[in-house]
Amino acid sequence: MPDSPTPSASPPPKKGLGLENIPLPTGFAYVQPRWDLCIGCGICEAACAMHHYGVINRELSRIRIFRYMTPVPKSVQNVCAQCRKEERECQKACPLPQPAIFYDEKRMHIVVDTQNCLGYKCNRCAEACPGAVPRFYPPGHNYALVCDLCDTGSECRPQCVDICPSGALEFLGPQFPQHLERVHPDDKAEDMARRLYPLPKDQVHRPPEEIWEDYRG
């Protein structure tokens, strides 16, 4: 009788992020978007909602994709930059004596007290954030939704970084000043437009039929 096939050994458990198995950072880190690489697929939003709530609903995602014409279609990711103490406008804006949104020094990311958050009617944290990051989804989730790095209590493994197919999200320690991350998506899109499409908006390419009409007139 032929020998029975030897069962293949199961692959070792993945320790890093993405297919590349990039090592998890040690110490303070946060999700850093690569604006130029985002393809707007929205998989990061689905992964975030699935991790936190077990549903695919981009409205429950703590990372958001904004889509612009710059003048061609371009997508921009928006996620919390886990600001330094002096720059935590969301925490400073919370009207509660003990802010419902605050940076946890031990866990090294922003935390939201969902029981005490005053919800959408307050909205001060969202209004104060230059990057327009905190958001609400009432009535069922009427508290600030902010990236918690998919903290499980034993490790932080951002699912958006793990699944991004284009490498447009990285989980790293600070590479440059965080105020450059804490930018409104509209401003990010405007910056990219100036780099990629340097012509002024009133000097865009004119269609042939419009030019032909000028000559005929």
C-alpha positions in Angstrom: 0.0 0.0 0.0 1.3 3.5 -0.7 2.3 5.5 2.2 -0.3 7.9 3.6 0.5 11.5 2.8 2.1 13.3 5.6 -0.1 16.2 6.8 1.6 19.5 6.1 2.7 21.4 9.1 0.5 24.4 10.0 2.2 27.7 9.4 3.6 29.4 12.5 1.3 32.0 14.1 1.8 35.5 12.5 3.4 37.9 14.9 3.6 41.0 12.7 1.3 43.1 10.6 0.2 42.5 7.0 1.3 39.9 4.6 4.8 41.2 5.1 4.7 40.3 8.8 6.1 43.7 9.7 7.1 43.6 13.4 4.9 45.4 15.9 6.5 48.6 17.3 7.6 48.8 20.9 6.7 51.8 22.9 4.5 54.7 21.7 3.1 54.3 18.2 0.1 55.2 16.1 -1.6 54.6 12.7 0.2 56.8 10.1 -1.6 57.2 6.8 0.2 57.3 3.5 -2.0 59.7 1.6 -0.4 59.0 -1.7 -1.0 55.3 -1.6 -4.6 55.1 -0.5 -6.8 53.6 -3.3 -10.1 54.3 -1.5 -11.2 50.6 -1.2 -12.6 51.1 2.3 -11.4 47.7 3.5 -9.8 49.4 6.5 -13.2 50.8 7.5 -14.8 47.4 7.3 -12.1 45.8 9.3 -12.3 48.4 12.0 -16.1 48.0 12.4 -15.8 44.2 12.4 -13.1 44.3 15.1 -15.1 46.6 17.4 -18.7 45.7 16.7 -18.8 42.5 14.6 -20.6 44.3 11.7 -19.5 45.8 8.4 -20.6 49.4 8.8 -18.3 52.2 7.8 -20.3 54.6 10.0 -18.9 52.7 13.0 -15.3 52.8 11.8 -12.7 54.8 13.8 -10.7 55.3 10.6 -12.6 57.1 7.8 -11.9 57.5 4.0 -12.7 60.8 2.5 -13.0 61.0 -1.3 -12.1 64.1 -3.4 -11.7 65.3 -6.9 -8.2 66.8 -7.0 -9.1 67.2 -10.0 -9.0 63.4 -10.5 -10.6 61.1 -7.9 -8.3 60.7 -4.8 -9.0 59.2 -1.4 -7.6 60.4 1.9 -7.5 58.5 5.2 -8.4 60.1 8.5 -7.5 58.6 11.8 -6.4 59.8 15.3 -2.8 60.8 15.6 -2.7 60.1 19.4 -1.5 63.7 20.0 1.1 64.8 22.6 -0.2 66.2 25.9 -0.1 69.9 24.8 -1.9 69.1 21.6 -4.8 67.0 22.8 -7.5 69.5 21.9 -10.3 66.8 22.3 -9.3 66.1 25.9 -9.0 69.8 26.7 -12.4 70.6 25.2 -14.4 67.9 27.1 -16.6 69.8 29.7 -16.6 67.0 32.3 -14.3 67.4 35.4 -12.8 64.0 34.4 -12.7 64.2 30.6 -14.7 61.4 28.9 -12.1 61.4 26.2 -8.5 61.2 27.4 -5.0 59.8 26.7 -4.3 56.7 28.8 -0.6 56.8 29.6 -0.4 53.1 30.4 -2.2 52.0 27.3 -0.6 54.7 25.2 -3.6 55.7 23.2 -6.8 57.8 23.5 -9.6 56.2 25.5 -13.3 57.1 25.6 -15.4 56.7 28.7 -18.5 55.5 26.9 -20.7 55.6 30.0 -20.0 59.2 30.8 -19.5 60.8 27.4 -22.2 63.4 26.8 -22.6 62.3 23.2 -23.4 64.1 20.0 -25.3 67.0 21.7 -22.1 68.0 23.3 -19.7 67.4 20.3 -17.0 69.6 21.8 -14.2 67.1 21.2 -15.1 66.8 17.5 -15.3 70.6 17.1 -11.9 71.1 18.8 -10.0 68.5 16.9 -8.1 70.1 13.9 -8.2 66.8 12.1 -12.0 66.3 12.5 -11.4 62.8 14.0 -13.9 62.2 16.8 -17.3 61.4 15.5 -20.6 59.9 16.8 -23.2 57.4 15.6 -26.3 57.9 17.7 -28.5 56.6 19.1 -26.8 53.2 19.6 -23.2 54.5 19.7 -23.7 58.0 21.1 -20.1 58.5 22.3 -17.0 59.6 20.6 -15.5 57.1 18.2 -11.7 57.4 18.2 -8.9 55.0 17.3 -7.8 52.8 20.1 -5.3 50.9 18.0 -7.5 47.8 18.3 -6.1 47.3 21.9 -7.0 43.9 23.2 -5.5 44.4 26.6 -2.4 42.4 25.8 -1.3 44.1 22.5 -2.3 46.7 20.0 -2.7 45.4 16.5 -4.5 47.9 14.3 -6.7 45.8 11.9 -6.7 48.6 9.4 -3.0 48.4 9.0 -3.0 44.6 9.0 -5.5 44.4 6.1 -4.7 47.4 3.9 -3.9 46.0 0.4 -1.8 48.9 -0.8 0.4 49.5 2.2 -1.2 52.9 2.7 -1.3 52.6 6.5 1.6 52.0 8.9 1.8 51.4 12.6 4.9 53.3 13.7 6.5 55.5 16.3 6.6 59.2 15.4 8.6 59.8 12.2 8.0 63.5 12.1 6.1 66.1 14.2 2.6 65.0 14.9 1.0 68.3 14.1 1.7 67.3 10.4 -0.6 64.3 11.0 -3.3 66.3 12.8 -4.6 67.9 9.6 -8.2 68.1 8.3 -8.9 65.8 5.3 -9.9 68.8 3.2 -6.4 70.3 3.7 -4.7 67.0 3.0 -6.6 66.8 -0.3 -5.6 70.4 -1.1 -2.0 69.7 -0.4 -2.0 66.6 -2.6 -3.7 68.6 -5.4 -0.9 71.2 -5.3 1.8 68.5 -5.5 0.2 66.3 -8.2 -1.7 68.9 -10.3 0.3 72.2 -10.1 -1.9 74.1 -12.6 -4.3 76.6 -10.9 -7.9 75.4 -10.9 -8.8 78.1 -13.4 -6.2 76.7 -15.9 -7.4 73.1 -16.2 -7.4 71.4 -19.5 -10.2 72.5 -21.8 -12.2 70.0 -23.8 -11.6 70.2 -27.7 -15.2 71.1 -28.4 -14.9 74.2 -26.2 -11.7 75.3 -27.9 -13.3 74.7 -31.3 -16.3 76.9 -30.4 -13.9 79.7 -29.5 -12.3 79.5 -32.9 -15.6 79.4 -34.7 -16.8 82.4 -32.8 
